[in-house]
Amino acid sequence: MPPMLLRTLAALPASLARRVEHLLAAAPVRFVVTPGPVAAVIERGGIDLVLLPASKLGPAVDRALQRQRSAGQAPDLIVFVTDEEPRQRAHLLGSGVLAVLNGSLDDAALGEALQALVQRSRAAALHRLRSLRGAPPASLADFVSKSSEMERLLVVAKRMVDSDATLLLMGETGVGKERLARAIHDEGPRRDGPFVAINCGALPEALLESELFGHEEGAFTGAVRAHRGLFELAHGGTLFLDEVGEMPLPLQVTLLRVLQDRRIRPVGGERDIPVDVRVVAATNRDLQADMQAGRFRADLYYRLAVVALTIPPLRERRADIPVLVQNHLEAWCVRLNRRPIAVSADAMAALCAHDWPGNVRELANVLERAALLGDGQEIAVRDLSGIVAPPRHRARSTDADLLALPFAEAERKSQDDFERAYFTALLRESRGRLGRAAQRAGISVRTLYSKLHRLGLTKEQFRGGPTAGTPG
């Protein structure tokens, strides 16, 4: 993954090196000091920009650059000359050198040229990063919802787009915390910077520290070369810390210091590195309970939760399921260049009745499996077998299900199950015609529409007829 804080090797005479470092003090570069011949340093990789005098060019450097180009990891090269020789300049530029600079330029001219070249090199790295991601920009408009709780969350999320404040996203696994973080990043002023994500619960403590903050060559056994941490990679963009509640206590202390000082120190390093990163953290744990139990630092919690948003589980916003189903299937078909796939009325009713313990992620996986196993034109109830029960099997909750709930909640669940089954059958019989359905039910069209909205049913699902009703 290309870095956004360019790791730069300046193998220049001492006076010129100090001058260049001074001129680039405010640029998004990190100067490294790596022992050994220039060719060997380039060969080891991990360098993004190399500044060399023409005298240090030669076959060894050429071979090292060629090997790195073959691996798709060649650094940009800026060559400094003392004399203006058009033939030499043409040869260097023709061989792939980013630029040829005359070291005798005054500070204003040299500084302006270096700043422009650094920005060009960084822009190329960002372009490669976006190509590697391969995903289209996320948008808050993707989070269409009929849930009042979700609508309130999106109002706050939109206010956070232009802010650099640290954000804490909470909610069950699969509700879309990373997707929401990406949407906030992609719509905000950091959209041209990287979005870097890490699962804090997937790595052991020692490796997690190195992944976050990097390490220097020789910092520990096996550290055969310097390694950039994710804070460096995310410079100018957003770092998404998923499952931050799983972070070990010692690393929580380090993270708190980084959030306060906006500086990191790689493992084995002697100097702090300033980083410009917005942090968005996420967790499916109860951090309040973890704080009381001593598993999570209160000072880190309050530093992360400048603004805290809780994404409701899918079972609490069933009205969103038809829209999510349509959006996921459309995206899947576009990605695989497939014809649009419909969903039968029975299948949609089954999807709306399911509790979705894995939330939106589980829904997407079920839809993809059903689309692959089905006839390619319509997802039917049989395509959901073994995962989602048909609606007739879920029309009435069992005694055990109801007794596990408080009376008011059990009453509401029974009513919802009955109404979903009743109105599904009614709309199937009337082929989605609301006037006829309302007349059969003895209620007004407005009341019928309100109930369908709450249950996540739409008339378009049933316009194909009693046996072929599909969402339109």
N, C-alpha and C positions, 0 to 999 in steps of 0.2 A: 504494500500500500504506500503510495508516494507521500512523503512528508510535506506538511505545510510550513513548518519551520525549517528552512533549507539547511541541511547539514553541509557545511562549507569547509573545504580544505584550501588554505592559502599558503602554498609552498613558495613564498616570495622572499626576496631579501628583507632583512629585519626592518629597515626603515620604511620600505614600501608596504610591508605587511601591517605595520602599526598605522600607517596613513589610511590604508584601505579599511581596517577595522574601525577606525574613527569615523570615516565617511559613511560606513554602513551600520553605525551604532543603533540607529532607529529602524533598520530594515528587518524583515522577518528571516534572519539568518542566524545560525549557530555555528561559530567558528570552532573547529576541533583541532586538537594537536595529537597526531598519531605518529608514533615513531616508525622509522623504516623508509626505504626508497619510495618515491611517489608512485611508481608503477605497482609496487606491492600493496600500497594503501588502496589504490583504485581497484586492484584485483580482489581484495577482500570484500569490497562492496560496502553499502551503507553510506556512501557519499553522494550528494546531489549536485554539488557545484564545486568545481576545481578552478583555482586561480593560479596560473603558472607563468613564469617568465619564459620567453621563447627558447632560452638556453637549456631548459630542462626537458624540452621535447626530444623525442628520439624513438627508436624502434621498440624499446621496452614499454614506454607509455602508450604507443600506438597499439601494441598487442593487447595490453591490459584493457584499453578502451574498446577494442574490437570484441574481446570476450564478453565484456559487460553489455555491449550492444546486442550481441547474440542472445544474451539472457534477458534482454529488455530492461536492463537496469543501468545503462550508461549514464554517468553524470554529465551535466553541461560543462563546457570548458571555455574559460576566458583566458586569452593569452596576452601577456604584456610584452611590448617591444619598446626599444629605445630609439630606433630609427624608422622613418617612414619609408618602407620598401614596398611599392605596389605589387611586385611579383610575389613576395613572401606573403603579403596580406591575402592576395587572391588564392594562393595555395592553401593557406590555413582555413579560410572560409569555405573553400571547396571541399576540404577534408572533413567538414562537419563541426568546426569550432564555432561556438555561439557568437563570439566577438573578439576582435583584436583591438587592444587599447594601448595608447602611448602613455607611458608612465610619466612623461614630462608635462602632461596637461596640468593646468592649475586645479586647485581643490574644487572650485565650483563646477568646472566642466567634467572633471573626473567623477565627482560625486553624483552629478546628474546622470551620467552614462551608467554608472554602477547601479544606481537605484532603478533605472529603467530595465536593465538586464536582469536584475534580481526579480523584479515583478514579472518579466516575461517568463523566466524560468519557473516561478511559482505558479503562474497561470497555466503553463503546460502541465505541471504536476497535478493541479486541480482538475484539469480536463481529463487526465488519465484516471484520476480517482473516480470521477463521475462515470467514466466509461466502464470501470471495473464494477461499480455498483450496479449498473445496468437497469436500475429501477427508475421509473418516471418520478418527477417531483411529487411529494405528498402534499395534500391540501386539506385544510380544515373543512372545505366544502364536501370532502369525502365522508365526513361524519354526519350524514343526514340522519335526524332522529325525531321520533314523535314522543320521546320521553321528556317530561318537563325537567327531570333531574339532569339528563344529558344536555338538554338545551341550555340550562344554567351553567353547566361546566364549560360548554363551548363559548359562551359569552366571556367567561374569565380567560379561557385559552386565547381568544382573539386579542384580548388586552395584553397578553404576555408576549405576543409576536414581536413587538418592537422593543421589548425590554431585554436587558441582559441579566435580570435577576435569576438566581438559582431557583429551580423548580423541582418539586417532589411530586411524582405521580404514583398513586396508590390504587390497588385493585387486584382482583383475582388473576391467576395465570390465564393468559389468552384474551384479555379484554381489549387489548390494543394499545398498551402503554407506549411501546416503542414507536408504533405508527403515529400516535399523537405527538410524540416528541419530534419525529421527523417532519411532521406537518408544520409545527411551530418553527422549526429550523428553516425549512424550505420556503416559508412565507416571510421570514424575517430578514433583517439586514445582514445576517451571516450566511445567507443562502449560497453565496459564491465560495464559502469556505467549506471544509470537510465536516461530515457528520460521522463520528466514530463511536462505535458501541462496544461495550464489554459486559459480560456476565460475571459479576463479582463472586457468584457462588460456584462457578465452574472451575476455578483454579485454586491450588494450594497457596498458602500465604506467601511463601518466598517467591513463587512464580508470579503471583498477582502484583507484588510490589515492583518487580522488574517490568511487567507489562504496562503498568500505569506510569512509572517514572523513569524507566530505562535503566541501563547499567553501562559502565565503562568497561573497556577491554581489560581482562584480568581481575575484575572485581570479585570473582569467586571461581571455583573450579568449574571449568566448562565454558567460561565467558571468553571465547577465543576472539571475539570482536565486539566492538561497542554496539549497543542495541538501543534504538529510540523507543521511548515510552509513548503511550497513547496520548498523554497530555501534549507532547511535542507534535504528534501527528495531527492532533485536533486544533493546533494553533490557528487562530482566526476563525474557528468554527465552533462546533458543539460536541461535547463529550457526554455520551449517554451511559450512565452507570446503572445497569440493570441488576436487580436483586442486591441492592446496596445494603440491605439488612443482613446479608450473609458475610459482610466484610469483617475480618478479625479485628479485635479491639486495638492492637498496636497500629494497624494500618489506618484505623479510624482517626487516630491522633495525627498521623502524617497527612491524611486527606484534609483534616480541619486546618492544619497549618497552610497547606497549599491554597485552600479556598480563601484564607485570610490574606496571604501575602502575594498570591498569584505568581509564585515562583516554585520551581521544582528542583530537586537535586537528585541526579541519577545515582543508583547504587554504586558505591566506589568512587563517586565524583567528588571534586573539591570545590566546585563553584556552583552557585545557584543559577538557574536558567529562567528568565522571565517568560511567562506564557500568557497568551490572550485567549482564554477558553471560557465558553459558557457551559456550565454543568447542569444537566438534567438528570435527576436520579429517579429510580423507580423501585417499588417493592410490593410484594404480595403479603408481607408480614405485618403484624400489628406492632409498629415501632413504639407506640406508647407503652404497651406491655413489656416490650424488650428493654425499654429504658428503666422501668421499675425493677426489672429482674437483673439489671446490670449488664445486659448483653449489647446495648447500644448506647453510645454517649449522648447525653442530652444536649451538650453544646454543639455537636455535629448535627443532630436532628434540627435544631433551630437555625443552623446555618444553611442546611439544605432546604428546609421548608419555609423559605421566604414566602413562597406561595405553594400551597398543597392542594392537589386536585385528586378526588377519588372517582374513578370510572366505575359506574354501576355494572354488575354482571348482566349477561344477556337475558337470563330468566326474569329479571326485573324490568325489562323493556322489550317484551315479546312483540310489540307493535313494530319494532324496527326490523324484525326478521325478514319479511318479504322484500324490503328494500336491500338489505344486506345480501340476500340470496341472489337477487337480480344483479347487483353490482359485482359480486364475486364471480358469477357465471359469465357475465359479459367480459370481465377482465381475463378470465381463464381462456375463453374462446378466442379473444384477440391475441393472447400470448401464443397459443398453439395454432393460430390460423384455422380455427374450426368454425362451422356454422353455428348460429345462435341456438341454444338449448332451452327449451321450455320446461316448466315444472307443472305437473298435474295438480288439480285442486286437492286431492287426497294427500299427495306428497307434501304440498305446502302446509296443509293442516297439521300433518304429522311433525313437520319441522317446527311449526309455531308452538306445538304442544310440548316438545321436548325440553328438558331442563338445562341442557348444555353446560355440564360441569366444566368443560374446557373452553366455554365462551366462544368468541368470534373465531378464534383459531381452530377450534374443533369443528365449527360450522363450515369453515372453508375447506377443511380436510374431508369432511363427509360429502360435501358437494362435488369435490374433485373426484373422489372415489366413485360416487354415483354416476357422474358424467362419463367416466371411463368404462364402467361396467354396463351402462345402459345402452339403448339403441342409437344414441347419438342425436336424437331429435327431442326426446322428452324424458325427464326424470320422473319415474313412477314410484309408488310406494314400495314395490318389490325391489327396487334398486337401493332402498334404504334398509332392507331387512338385516337384522343382526346388530344394527346400530341405533336406529330410530324406530320406535314402535308405531304401528298404524294408529290413527286417531281413535278408532273405535276401541282400541285396547287401553286408551288413556282418557276415555270420556268420563270415567268415574274413578275417583281416587279410592284406594283400598282403605279399610278401617285403620290399618296400621299407619298409612300415610297421614290420615286425618288426625288420629290421636297423637301423633308426634308434633302437632301444631296447636297453638292457642286457638280458642274457639273462633275469634273474629277472623283470623287468618285462614283457618280451615273452612269457614263459611264462605269466604271470598274465593278460595281455591275451587271449592265445589261449584260455586256459581259460575266461575270463569270456564271450568271444564264443560259444564252443561251448555252455556251460551255458545262456546266455540263449536261444539258438536251440532247444536240446533241450527245455528246460522250457516254453518258449512253445508248442511243438508238442504237448508232452505234456498241458499244461493245456487247450489248445484241444480236444484229442481227448477228454479226460475231463470237459469242460465245467466245469472248476474244482473238481471233487471231489477233495480232497487224498488221501483214503484210496485211491481207485482209481489216482490218478496215482503215489502212492508204491509201490503194489503193482506197477504196470507197470515202474517204474524199479528195483525191487528194493532200495529203501531205506526207512527208517522215516519216518513222517509228521513226526516232530520234525526229522529231517535235511532233509527236503524243505522244511519251513517255514523253517528257517534259511537254506537256499540261496535261497529266494524273497525273503526279507527282504533279503539281501545284494544280489540282482540288481534289486531294486525292482519285483518282480512280486507281484501279489495274486490270490487265487482269484476275487475279485469281477469281475476283468476278463474272465473267461472263462465266466461262468455263462449267457451268452446262447446258447451252443452253438458249434460249430465255425465257423460262418460269420457269426454275429451276436454274438459275444462282445464285451461292452462293460463298462467299469467301472461298478459299481453304486454 
